[in-house]
Amino acid sequence: MLERVPGYLQVLTAHGVECQLLRSADPGRVIYEDDVQVVVVPHP
């Protein structure tokens, strides 16, 4: 899945949507997770 991220970021940027790719070993509190994505609340 990560191989596709740069292309998605280019599409979002072309449409004026600000976005960032962030990587972290400890991103925060996981609130959702499945086979291809994770949603977290960042540490304060």
N, C-alpha and C positions, 0 to 999 in steps of 0.2 A: 504493500500500500504506500509506503513512503516514497517509492520511485515516482509516483504520480503527483506528489505534493507540489513540486516546482511548476508544473503545468497549471494546476489549479490556482496557485498564487498569481501566475501571469494573467489568467482570465479575470480574477478578482481585481487585480491592479488595473487592467484595461478598462474596467467598469467603475473605477473610482472607489473601490472598497479597500480600505486599509486593512492589512493583515500581516501576520508574522508567523514564521515557523519557529517554534521554541522546542528545545530538547533539554531534558533534565532527568537526572537519576532520582530526584525527590521533588516532583512538581507540586505537591500539595495533597489535599484530601480528595480521594477518588469518590465521585458521586454517581458515576455511570461508567460501565465498562462492557464491551462485547468483543467479538473476535477481531475486529479491525479498528476500534476506536476507544479512546478513554477521555472522559470529561472530568476535570478536577477543579476544585476551588483552591487558588494559590495560597501559599502561606502568607500571613499578614506581614 
